[in-house]
């Protein structure tokens, strides 16, 4: 894959990335919003340095590390990916609280329609704002989302210095282990 140019990145501000989703997933991962690099390539978590794909593999969700261009393979593992907000930005902090709240409503509707066993929001700050849960912590949440269990993971962006890859993989692994041990009633 060719690296996007500065012009490609600027043009990506008007793009969105399609969801990778189907009914009955084990986990629907939900990023905050596409970065410009991801929007330019059309692939979720595509920027070099983003640790989503390595953490997904190291935690046990996938048998090998997938490349962003292989995102459709997630469905074969019972996984999907979407975003809270569809609008691409250079940084997540460019989003407004209103956009995050509207995104939470959209995600709730997606969960009700597609019924994944778990919805995993990848970004604690976005979750706290969008879902009006200012005291939320990383991990399983007491609330359900459209019938799905709800989990919050740290943001895998390379800009998140609070979690290095081993710690990030540990948080993803906690979700993986929970998914393996939970069956939901019909």
DRENPA-3360 file (N, C-alpha, C; in nm, 2 decimals, always signed):
BEGIN
1 = XXXXXXXX = +0.09/-0.12/+0.00/+0.00/+0.00/+0.00/+0.09/+0.12/+0.00 ~ +0.06/+0.22/-0.08/+0.13/+0.34/-0.09/+0.09/+0.44/+0.02 ~ +0.19/+0.51/+0.07/+0.16/+0.60/+0.18/+0.09/+0.72/+0.12 ~ -0.02/+0.76/+0.19/-0.09/+0.88/+0.14/+0.00/+1.01/+0.14 ~ -0.02/+1.09/+0.05/+0.05/+1.22/+0.04/-0.02/+1.32/+0.13 ~ +0.04/+1.44/+0.15/-0.03/+1.54/+0.23/-0.16/+1.58/+0.16 ~ -0.16/+1.59/+0.03/-0.29/+1.62/-0.04/-0.39/+1.51/-0.02 ~ -0.35/+1.38/-0.02/-0.44/+1.27/+0.01/-0.50/+1.29/+0.15;
9 = XXXXXXXX = -0.42/+1.32/+0.24/-0.47/+1.33/+0.38/-0.57/+1.45/+0.40 ~ -0.54/+1.56/+0.33/-0.63/+1.67/+0.34/-0.77/+1.64/+0.27 ~ -0.76/+1.57/+0.16/-0.88/+1.53/+0.09/-0.96/+1.43/+0.17 ~ -0.90/+1.35/+0.26/-0.96/+1.25/+0.34/-1.06/+1.31/+0.44 ~ -1.05/+1.44/+0.47/-1.14/+1.50/+0.57/-1.29/+1.48/+0.53 ~ -1.32/+1.46/+0.41/-1.46/+1.45/+0.37/-1.50/+1.30/+0.35 ~ -1.41/+1.21/+0.38/-1.44/+1.06/+0.36/-1.48/+1.00/+0.49 ~ -1.55/+0.89/+0.47/-1.59/+0.80/+0.58/-1.54/+0.66/+0.55;
17 = XXXXXXXX = -1.54/+0.57/+0.64/-1.50/+0.43/+0.62/-1.62/+0.34/+0.64 ~ -1.65/+0.25/+0.55/-1.76/+0.16/+0.58/-1.74/+0.07/+0.70 ~ -1.85/+0.04/+0.77/-1.84/-0.05/+0.88/-1.81/-0.19/+0.83 ~ -1.74/-0.27/+0.91/-1.72/-0.41/+0.88/-1.81/-0.48/+0.98 ~ -1.92/-0.52/+0.94/-2.02/-0.57/+1.03/-2.12/-0.67/+0.97 ~ -2.17/-0.76/+1.05/-2.27/-0.86/+1.01/-2.34/-0.90/+1.14 ~ -2.47/-0.95/+1.13/-2.54/-0.99/+1.25/-2.47/-1.10/+1.33 ~ -2.48/-1.09/+1.46/-2.44/-1.20/+1.55/-2.29/-1.21/+1.57;
25 = XXXXXXXX = -2.22/-1.10/+1.56/-2.07/-1.10/+1.59/-2.05/-1.13/+1.74 ~ -1.93/-1.19/+1.77/-1.89/-1.20/+1.90/-1.86/-1.06/+1.96 ~ -1.78/-0.98/+1.89/-1.74/-0.85/+1.93/-1.75/-0.75/+1.81 ~ -1.81/-0.64/+1.84/-1.81/-0.53/+1.74/-1.72/-0.42/+1.81 ~ -1.60/-0.40/+1.76/-1.50/-0.30/+1.80/-1.55/-0.17/+1.75 ~ -1.54/-0.07/+1.83/-1.58/+0.07/+1.79/-1.47/+0.17/+1.82 ~ -1.41/+0.22/+1.71/-1.31/+0.32/+1.72/-1.38/+0.45/+1.75 ~ -1.30/+0.55/+1.78/-1.36/+0.69/+1.81/-1.40/+0.75/+1.68;
33 = XXXXXXXX = -1.31/+0.76/+1.59/-1.34/+0.81/+1.45/-1.22/+0.78/+1.36 ~ -1.24/+0.78/+1.23/-1.12/+0.76/+1.15/-1.02/+0.87/+1.15 ~ -0.90/+0.84/+1.16/-0.80/+0.94/+1.14/-0.78/+0.97/+0.99 ~ -0.71/+1.07/+0.95/-0.70/+1.11/+0.81/-0.63/+1.00/+0.73 ~ -0.53/+0.93/+0.79/-0.46/+0.83/+0.73/-0.56/+0.71/+0.70 ~ -0.64/+0.67/+0.79/-0.74/+0.57/+0.77/-0.84/+0.60/+0.67 ~ -0.89/+0.73/+0.67/-0.98/+0.77/+0.57/-0.92/+0.77/+0.43 ~ -0.80/+0.81/+0.42/-0.73/+0.81/+0.29/-0.71/+0.67/+0.23;
41 = XXXXXXXX = -0.69/+0.58/+0.32/-0.67/+0.44/+0.27/-0.80/+0.36/+0.27 ~ -0.90/+0.40/+0.34/-1.03/+0.33/+0.35/-1.02/+0.21/+0.44 ~ -0.93/+0.21/+0.53/-0.91/+0.10/+0.62/-0.91/+0.15/+0.77 ~ -0.98/+0.08/+0.86/-0.98/+0.11/+1.00/-0.84/+0.09/+1.06 ~ -0.81/+0.18/+1.15/-0.69/+0.17/+1.23/-0.56/+0.16/+1.14 ~ -0.56/+0.23/+1.03/-0.45/+0.21/+0.93/-0.32/+0.28/+0.95 ~ -0.32/+0.38/+1.03/-0.20/+0.46/+1.05/-0.09/+0.38/+1.11 ~ +0.03/+0.38/+1.05/+0.15/+0.31/+1.11/+0.17/+0.36/+1.25;
49 = XXXXXXXX = +0.19/+0.27/+1.34/+0.20/+0.31/+1.48/+0.07/+0.29/+1.56 ~ -0.04/+0.27/+1.49/-0.16/+0.24/+1.57/-0.15/+0.09/+1.61 ~ -0.18/+0.06/+1.73/-0.16/-0.07/+1.79/-0.28/-0.16/+1.79 ~ -0.39/-0.12/+1.73/-0.51/-0.20/+1.73/-0.48/-0.34/+1.67 ~ -0.43/-0.35/+1.55/-0.41/-0.48/+1.49/-0.31/-0.57/+1.57 ~ -0.19/-0.52/+1.62/-0.11/-0.60/+1.70/-0.18/-0.65/+1.83 ~ -0.25/-0.56/+1.90/-0.32/-0.59/+2.02/-0.42/-0.70/+2.00 ~ -0.49/-0.69/+1.89/-0.60/-0.79/+1.85/-0.53/-0.92/+1.84;
57 = XXXXXXXX = -0.42/-0.93/+1.78/-0.35/-1.06/+1.76/-0.29/-1.11/+1.89 ~ -0.22/-1.02/+1.96/-0.15/-1.07/+2.08/-0.25/-1.11/+2.19 ~ -0.37/-1.06/+2.19/-0.47/-1.10/+2.29/-0.54/-1.23/+2.26 ~ -0.53/-1.28/+2.13/-0.59/-1.41/+2.10/-0.71/-1.40/+2.01 ~ -0.75/-1.28/+1.97/-0.86/-1.26/+1.88/-0.84/-1.31/+1.74 ~ -0.72/-1.30/+1.69/-0.68/-1.34/+1.56/-0.56/-1.43/+1.57 ~ -0.55/-1.53/+1.48/-0.43/-1.62/+1.48/-0.30/-1.56/+1.43 ~ -0.31/-1.45/+1.36/-0.20/-1.38/+1.32/-0.23/-1.23/+1.31;
65 = XXXXXXXX = -0.13/-1.15/+1.30/-0.16/-1.00/+1.29/-0.21/-0.97/+1.15 ~ -0.33/-0.92/+1.15/-0.38/-0.88/+1.02/-0.33/-0.74/+0.99 ~ -0.33/-0.71/+0.86/-0.30/-0.57/+0.81/-0.43/-0.50/+0.80 ~ -0.43/-0.37/+0.81/-0.55/-0.29/+0.79/-0.63/-0.33/+0.66 ~ -0.56/-0.35/+0.56/-0.62/-0.39/+0.43/-0.70/-0.52/+0.43 ~ -0.67/-0.60/+0.54/-0.74/-0.73/+0.56/-0.86/-0.72/+0.65 ~ -0.91/-0.60/+0.68/-1.01/-0.58/+0.78/-1.13/-0.67/+0.75 ~ -1.17/-0.70/+0.63/-1.28/-0.79/+0.60/-1.27/-0.93/+0.66;
73 = XXXXXXXX = -1.14/-0.97/+0.68/-1.12/-1.10/+0.75/-1.17/-1.11/+0.89 ~ -1.19/-0.99/+0.95/-1.24/-0.99/+1.09/-1.37/-1.07/+1.10 ~ -1.45/-1.06/+1.00/-1.58/-1.13/+1.00/-1.57/-1.28/+1.02 ~ -1.46/-1.33/+0.96/-1.44/-1.48/+0.97/-1.40/-1.52/+1.12 ~ -1.36/-1.42/+1.20/-1.33/-1.45/+1.34/-1.44/-1.40/+1.43 ~ -1.56/-1.37/+1.37/-1.67/-1.32/+1.46/-1.65/-1.18/+1.51 ~ -1.57/-1.10/+1.44/-1.54/-0.97/+1.48/-1.58/-0.87/+1.38 ~ -1.61/-0.74/+1.42/-1.64/-0.64/+1.33/-1.58/-0.51/+1.38;
81 = XXXXXXXX = -1.59/-0.40/+1.30/-1.54/-0.27/+1.34/-1.62/-0.16/+1.28 ~ -1.64/-0.06/+1.36/-1.71/+0.06/+1.32/-1.65/+0.18/+1.40 ~ -1.71/+0.29/+1.39/-1.66/+0.41/+1.47/-1.78/+0.48/+1.54 ~ -1.75/+0.55/+1.65/-1.85/+0.63/+1.72/-1.89/+0.74/+1.62 ~ -1.79/+0.81/+1.57/-1.82/+0.92/+1.48/-1.76/+0.89/+1.34 ~ -1.83/+0.91/+1.23/-1.79/+0.88/+1.10/-1.69/+0.98/+1.04 ~ -1.69/+1.10/+1.09/-1.61/+1.21/+1.04/-1.46/+1.19/+1.06 ~ -1.38/+1.20/+0.96/-1.24/+1.18/+0.97/-1.18/+1.31/+1.02;
89 = XXXXXXXX = -1.08/+1.30/+1.12/-1.01/+1.41/+1.17/-0.86/+1.38/+1.19 ~ -0.78/+1.47/+1.20/-0.63/+1.45/+1.23/-0.62/+1.39/+1.37 ~ -0.70/+1.44/+1.46/-0.69/+1.40/+1.60/-0.83/+1.38/+1.66 ~ -0.85/+1.29/+1.75/-0.99/+1.26/+1.80/-1.03/+1.38/+1.88 ~ -0.94/+1.46/+1.94/-0.99/+1.58/+2.02/-1.04/+1.69/+1.93 ~ -1.05/+1.67/+1.80/-1.12/+1.77/+1.72/-1.27/+1.75/+1.71 ~ -1.32/+1.64/+1.77/-1.46/+1.61/+1.77/-1.53/+1.68/+1.88 ~ -1.65/+1.72/+1.86/-1.73/+1.79/+1.97/-1.80/+1.69/+2.05;
97 = XXXXXXXX = -1.84/+1.73/+2.17/-1.92/+1.64/+2.26/-2.05/+1.61/+2.20 ~ -2.11/+1.70/+2.12/-2.23/+1.67/+2.05/-2.21/+1.56/+1.95 ~ -2.10/+1.56/+1.88/-2.08/+1.45/+1.78/-2.06/+1.32/+1.85 ~ -2.00/+1.32/+1.96/-1.98/+1.19/+2.04/-2.11/+1.14/+2.09 ~ -2.20/+1.23/+2.14/-2.33/+1.19/+2.19/-2.41/+1.13/+2.07 ~ -2.41/+1.20/+1.96/-2.48/+1.15/+1.84/-2.43/+1.01/+1.80 ~ -2.30/+1.00/+1.81/-2.23/+0.87/+1.77/-2.27/+0.76/+1.87 ~ -2.29/+0.79/+1.99/-2.33/+0.69/+2.09/-2.47/+0.65/+2.06;
105 = XXXXXXXX = -2.56/+0.74/+2.01/-2.69/+0.70/+1.97/-2.69/+0.61/+1.85 ~ -2.60/+0.64/+1.75/-2.59/+0.56/+1.63/-2.53/+0.42/+1.67 ~ -2.44/+0.41/+1.76/-2.38/+0.28/+1.80/-2.49/+0.20/+1.88 ~ -2.57/+0.26/+1.96/-2.68/+0.19/+2.02/-2.77/+0.13/+1.92 ~ -2.80/+0.20/+1.82/-2.89/+0.15/+1.71/-2.82/+0.04/+1.64 ~ -2.70/+0.05/+1.61/-2.62/-0.06/+1.54/-2.62/-0.19/+1.63 ~ -2.60/-0.17/+1.76/-2.60/-0.29/+1.85/-2.74/-0.35/+1.85 ~ -2.84/-0.27/+1.85/-2.98/-0.33/+1.85/-3.01/-0.40/+1.72;
113 = XXXXXXXX = -2.96/-0.35/+1.61/-2.98/-0.41/+1.48/-2.90/-0.53/+1.45 ~ -2.77/-0.53/+1.49/-2.68/-0.64/+1.45/-2.66/-0.74/+1.57 ~ -2.69/-0.70/+1.69/-2.69/-0.79/+1.80/-2.55/-0.86/+1.83 ~ -2.44/-0.79/+1.83/-2.32/-0.85/+1.87/-2.32/-0.89/+2.02 ~ -2.25/-0.99/+2.06/-2.25/-1.03/+2.20/-2.19/-0.92/+2.28 ~ -2.08/-0.86/+2.23/-2.01/-0.75/+2.30/-1.99/-0.63/+2.20 ~ -2.00/-0.51/+2.25/-1.96/-0.39/+2.18/-1.84/-0.34/+2.26 ~ -1.73/-0.32/+2.20/-1.61/-0.27/+2.27/-1.57/-0.14/+2.21;
121 = XXXXXXXX = -1.59/-0.04/+2.29/-1.55/+0.10/+2.25/-1.41/+0.12/+2.28 ~ -1.33/+0.16/+2.18/-1.19/+0.17/+2.19/-1.15/+0.32/+2.21 ~ -1.16/+0.36/+2.34/-1.13/+0.50/+2.37/-1.21/+0.54/+2.49 ~ -1.15/+0.54/+2.61/-1.23/+0.57/+2.73/-1.28/+0.72/+2.73 ~ -1.21/+0.81/+2.69/-1.25/+0.95/+2.69/-1.38/+0.97/+2.60 ~ -1.37/+0.91/+2.48/-1.48/+0.92/+2.39/-1.61/+0.85/+2.45 ~ -1.58/+0.74/+2.52/-1.70/+0.67/+2.58/-1.76/+0.75/+2.69 ~ -1.67/+0.81/+2.78/-1.72/+0.89/+2.89/-1.81/+1.00/+2.84;
129 = XXXXXXXX = -1.76/+1.07/+2.74/-1.83/+1.19/+2.68/-1.96/+1.14/+2.61 ~ -1.94/+1.05/+2.51/-2.05/+1.01/+2.43/-2.17/+0.95/+2.50 ~ -2.14/+0.87/+2.60/-2.24/+0.80/+2.68/-2.27/+0.86/+2.81 ~ -2.22/+0.98/+2.84/-2.24/+1.05/+2.96/-2.21/+0.96/+3.08 ~ -2.09/+0.90/+3.08/-2.04/+0.82/+3.19/-1.91/+0.87/+3.24 ~ -1.90/+0.99/+3.30/-1.78/+1.05/+3.33/-1.69/+0.97/+3.43 ~ -1.74/+0.88/+3.50/-1.66/+0.80/+3.60/-1.62/+0.66/+3.54 ~ -1.66/+0.63/+3.42/-1.63/+0.50/+3.36/-1.48/+0.46/+3.36;
137 = XXXXXXXX = -1.46/+0.34/+3.38/-1.32/+0.29/+3.38/-1.30/+0.18/+3.26 ~ -1.18/+0.15/+3.24/-1.15/+0.04/+3.14/-1.21/-0.09/+3.18 ~ -1.27/-0.17/+3.09/-1.32/-0.30/+3.12/-1.47/-0.31/+3.09 ~ -1.53/-0.41/+3.15/-1.68/-0.43/+3.13/-1.76/-0.32/+3.20 ~ -1.86/-0.28/+3.13/-1.95/-0.17/+3.19/-2.08/-0.24/+3.24 ~ -2.14/-0.17/+3.34/-2.27/-0.23/+3.39/-2.38/-0.21/+3.29 ~ -2.37/-0.12/+3.20/-2.48/-0.10/+3.11/-2.48/-0.20/+2.99 ~ -2.59/-0.22/+2.93/-2.59/-0.29/+2.80/-2.62/-0.19/+2.69;
145 = XXXXXXXX = -2.58/-0.23/+2.57/-2.60/-0.15/+2.46/-2.69/-0.22/+2.36 ~ -2.82/-0.19/+2.35/-2.91/-0.26/+2.26/-2.91/-0.41/+2.28 ~ -2.89/-0.46/+2.41/-2.89/-0.60/+2.44/-2.75/-0.66/+2.44 ~ -2.65/-0.59/+2.39/-2.51/-0.64/+2.39/-2.44/-0.60/+2.52 ~ -2.35/-0.68/+2.56/-2.26/-0.64/+2.67/-2.17/-0.53/+2.62 ~ -2.13/-0.45/+2.71/-2.05/-0.33/+2.68/-1.91/-0.33/+2.75 ~ -1.81/-0.31/+2.67/-1.67/-0.31/+2.72/-1.60/-0.18/+2.67 ~ -1.51/-0.13/+2.75/-1.43/-0.01/+2.71/-1.29/-0.05/+2.71;
153 = XXXXXXXX = -1.22/-0.02/+2.60/-1.07/-0.05/+2.59/-1.00/+0.08/+2.58 ~ -0.87/+0.08/+2.61/-0.79/+0.20/+2.58/-0.78/+0.23/+2.43 ~ -0.76/+0.36/+2.40/-0.73/+0.40/+2.26/-0.60/+0.34/+2.22 ~ -0.60/+0.27/+2.10/-0.47/+0.21/+2.06/-0.38/+0.30/+1.98 ~ -0.42/+0.42/+1.96/-0.34/+0.52/+1.89/-0.20/+0.53/+1.95 ~ -0.11/+0.55/+1.86/+0.03/+0.57/+1.91/+0.04/+0.70/+1.99 ~ -0.06/+0.79/+1.98/-0.06/+0.91/+2.06/-0.09/+0.88/+2.21 ~ -0.15/+0.76/+2.24/-0.18/+0.73/+2.38/-0.06/+0.67/+2.45;
161 = XXXXXXXX = +0.01/+0.75/+2.52/+0.13/+0.71/+2.59/+0.10/+0.64/+2.72 ~ -0.03/+0.64/+2.77/-0.06/+0.57/+2.89/-0.05/+0.42/+2.88 ~ -0.07/+0.36/+2.76/-0.06/+0.22/+2.74/+0.04/+0.18/+2.63 ~ +0.14/+0.11/+2.67/+0.23/+0.05/+2.57/+0.17/-0.08/+2.52 ~ +0.22/-0.13/+2.41/+0.16/-0.25/+2.35/+0.14/-0.36/+2.45 ~ +0.23/-0.40/+2.53/+0.20/-0.52/+2.62/+0.08/-0.49/+2.71 ~ +0.07/-0.37/+2.77/-0.05/-0.34/+2.85/-0.18/-0.33/+2.77 ~ -0.17/-0.28/+2.65/-0.28/-0.27/+2.57/-0.33/-0.41/+2.53;
169 = XXXXXXXX = -0.24/-0.50/+2.50/-0.28/-0.64/+2.46/-0.34/-0.71/+2.59 ~ -0.29/-0.67/+2.71/-0.35/-0.73/+2.83/-0.50/-0.69/+2.84 ~ -0.53/-0.57/+2.81/-0.67/-0.52/+2.82/-0.75/-0.59/+2.71 ~ -0.70/-0.60/+2.59/-0.77/-0.67/+2.49/-0.79/-0.82/+2.53 ~ -0.69/-0.88/+2.59/-0.70/-1.02/+2.63/-0.80/-1.04/+2.74 ~ -0.82/-0.94/+2.83/-0.93/-0.95/+2.93/-1.06/-0.96/+2.86 ~ -1.08/-0.88/+2.76/-1.21/-0.89/+2.68/-1.22/-1.03/+2.61 ~ -1.11/-1.07/+2.54/-1.11/-1.20/+2.47/-1.15/-1.31/+2.57;
177 = XXXXXXXX = -1.09/-1.31/+2.69/-1.12/-1.42/+2.78/-1.27/-1.41/+2.83 ~ -1.32/-1.29/+2.85/-1.46/-1.27/+2.89/-1.55/-1.32/+2.78 ~ -1.52/-1.29/+2.65/-1.60/-1.34/+2.54/-1.60/-1.49/+2.53 ~ -1.49/-1.55/+2.56/-1.48/-1.70/+2.56/-1.56/-1.77/+2.67 ~ -1.59/-1.69/+2.77/-1.66/-1.75/+2.89/-1.80/-1.70/+2.91 ~ -1.86/-1.63/+2.81/-1.99/-1.58/+2.83/-2.08/-1.63/+2.71 ~ -2.19/-1.68/+2.75/-2.30/-1.71/+2.65/-2.42/-1.62/+2.69 ~ -2.48/-1.56/+2.60/-2.59/-1.47/+2.62/-2.72/-1.55/+2.60;
185 = XX = -2.82/-1.52/+2.68/-2.95/-1.59/+2.65/-3.00/-1.54/+2.51 ~ -3.08/-1.62/+2.45/-3.14/-1.58/+2.32/-3.23/-1.46/+2.33;
% end
